[in-house]
């Protein structure tokens, strides 16, 4: 019999769990709750929440939500969002991840302390990502976002540099950025960096590599819009070339190839456990049907 195992370390991180619990708690007392952007990058989980009464809104919708309640998701928001909400008497339910919130405060303090000086605040992260938008907002839009080594050419290495990181970026990538900046910084300029990567997310990289290597085939379950999902999927593929990206159990339509002894199921920090459990059930059905 083929062994089928769900990775116990996969699934929602505590920041996403907190945000979903906040939404469910609010929805116990109201028929509809507005959320600024998708609460989680998983369409099936979003559909489950939509049926409970969660409605996704955009920043440009806020002026029309006067007097309503709006949930802020785990990614966090820039100060301008809070100001706009206050202006329109919108009640905020703040579900910003505590790790992100600490980083926002740290960057804000750093910006206040260095404002007016010749200092470049740099954020290693995905340009346009909701969390990064919130971080850049702490600096009145002045922080420089770098995604890859080539982006470092935007920096002036003759001026002081302070580097932070989006909480969900890979630790190896951050270390490479530190190494390159450290080698390129010119005499007379200073370089400080702060490792602000969430360890709950970062520790999943070695964990998911080990999990993938232990199984003959891997089904990786995640939403197509999940940045974290793409990173973890690539880590799985490095450890095990037989890894298949799916968003739900219904996508598994073919019989399992002969010779498999074990199948592993894992997912992103935005993947609900119930989705992975559905994949496990689907695989077991296929095994029973095909013998």
N, C-alpha and C positions, 0 to 999 in steps of 0.2 A: 504494500500500500504506500502511495506517495504521501510524504509528510508535508503538511501545509501549516505554515507558521506566520503569524502577524508580528512584526517588529514592535516590541513593547515600548520602545522609545520614540516611535513615530506618532504623529497626530498633533493636535493643538498644543502650542506653547502656552505658558501660564498667562501671557498677555492677551492672547486670543480667547482663552477660557474666561478670563475676567470680563472682557468686552461682551461676549455672548451672554454670560450670566447677567450682566447689567441690562442688556436688551430684554432678556426673558423676564427679569424682575419688573421692569417698567411695563412690559406688555401684560403682566398679570392684572394691571389696574387701568388699562386703556385699550381701545380697539385698534389704535394706530400710533406708531412711533416713527419719527423721521430719523434717518441715519445719514450723516454726511459722507457719502461715498459708500462703496460696498464694505460691509462690516468685516468680511473675510473673503479672500480670493478663491472662492469655491462656489460655483454656480448652484450646485445641488443643496449645499448648506444654506445659501442665500434664499433659495426657493422655500426651504423648510421654514426659515424665519419670516419670509414674506407671507406665508399662510398663517402665521401667528399675528401678523399685523405690522411687520417692519417694512417701511417704505424708504427707498434710497433717494436722496436728494443731492443736488449739486450746490456748489458755493453760490452760483448766480441765483439759486432759488431762495436763499436766505431772506432777502427783503420781503418776499411774499409769505413768509412763515411767522409773521409778527404774533407774539404771544404763545407760540407753540413750543413744544419740547423737542430738542434735537440731540441725538447721541453722537458723540465724537468717538471714532473707532481707535483701536490700539496704536495705529501709526502716529497719532498726534497731529496737531494743527499749529500753524503760525499764530503769533499774537493778533494779527489782523482779523482772524476768524472770531476770536473772543470779543474784539471790539465791535465787529459787525453784529454779533449776536446781542450784545448789550444795547447797541443802538436801536435794535428792533424788538427789544424786550423778549428775546428768545431764552427759554430756560435750557441750560446746557447740562447734559449728563455726560460727564467726562470719563471715558473709558480708555484714556491714553495708557499704554503700557507703562508701568513704573520705571522700567529700564530706560525707555524713551524719554519719559518725563525728567528723569535725573540728567540725561544727556542734554535735553533742551535747556535746563537751568544752568548747566555747566557752560554751554556755549554762550548763553545770554550773559553770564557773568564775565566770561572771557572777553566778549565783545565790548561790554561796558568799560572794562579795565584797559583795553587797548585802543578804544575809539580815539581817532585823531592821531594816533601813532602810525609809524610806517610798518604795520604788521599785517600779514596776509593770513586770514583764517581759512583753512582748507578742510573740506569734508570729502572723505573717500566714500562714495556712494553712487547710486543709480540716479542720474539726472532725471528730474520729473517725478520720481517716486514720492508717494505721499509723505513718508517719514522724512525724506530729504527736504521736501518743500517746507515742512514744519521746522526743520533745523536751520535752513537758510533764513527763514523768517525771523529767527532770533537775532539775526545780524542785520536787519533792515535790508536784506537781499544782497549784502556785500560779500558773503562767503563764496569761495571758489569751489565748485564741485568737480572732482576728478574721478573718472571711472576706470581708466586704464593708464598705463605708463606714459603713453603719448600725450595725455592731457596735462602732464606735468610741465610741458613746454609753455603753458600759460602762465606759470609762476615766474616771479623775479627772484632769482636765487641770491641776489645781492641784498634782499630785504628779509627781515625776520619772518619765519613761517611757524604757524601752529596748526597741527593736523589732528582732526577727529575722524571718527568713522561711523557710518550708518550702522545700527546695532546688528543687522542681519547679514553683513558682508562677511566673506570668508576670511579667516584669520591669516591664512597664507598670503592672500592678496594684499592685506593691510601691511604685513611685514615686508613685502616687496616694495611697497610704496615708501615705507620708512627707510629702507635700505637705499633706494634711488635718491630720495631727497637728501639723505645724510651724506651721500657721496657728491651731490651736485651743489650743496649749499656753499656759498663763498665765504672767505675769511672776513670776519667782522659782522656777519649776520648770524642770528641764532635760530636753531630749529628745536621745537618742542613737539612732542606727540603724545596723544592719549589713546590708549587701547580701550575703546568704548563699545566693543563688540559683545553682544549678549552671549554668555557662555552656554546657556541652555540651548541656543541655536548652534553656536560654533562647535560644541561637543558632539552634535549629531553627525558631523562630517566623518570623523573617524569611526563612530559607532555604526553609521549606515554602511560604510565601506566594509567593516567586519561582518555585518549582517548579510550583505550581498554576496560576499565571498563564501559564506557557509552554505549557500543554496545553489541548486542547479539552474533554476530560473527565478527571476524576480518580476513581480508586477508592482510597478510604482504608481501610486494613486495620488493625483493632485489636479487642481484646477489649471487650465491652460494659461491663466493670467498670473499665476504665482511665481514670483521671482525666486523665492526660496525653493520652490518645487523644482525649477530648472537647475538650480545649483546642486541640490541633493540628487536629482536624477543623473546628472553628469558624474557625480561621485560614485553612484551605483554602477554606472556603465564602465567606469575605470576598473572597478573591482570584479565585475561580472558582465561580459558582453551580451549575455542573454537576459536583458532587462527590457520590459515592455511598459511604456507610459500609457496609462489609461485614466479616464476621469470617473468611470463608474463600472460596475460589474457587468452591465449589459453589453459592453464592448468586447467581452471575452466570448467569442462565438466558435472558435476552432477547438478541436480536441487537443489535448496536451501531447507533445511529441513523445514517442516511445523512449524508454531509458531514463526518464526523470525519476530521481529518488526523493527530491525535496523541492518545494516551491515556497518562496518567501514573499510576503506582502508588506510593503512599507509606504510611507507617504511624507508629505511636507508638513510644516508647522501649521498650515491652513487646512489640512485634511482631517475631517471628523472621523472618529473611531468607527462610527456606524457605517461609513462608506467602505472602510477596509474590511469590516466584518461581513458586509454584503459581498465583497470580492471573494473572501474565504468561502462563504456559502456557495457561491457560483462555481468555484473551482471544485469543491467537494461534490457538487451535483454532476459536473462533467466527469469526474473520476468514477463515480458510481455508475453513470450511464454507459461509459465506454469500457468499463471493466478494467 
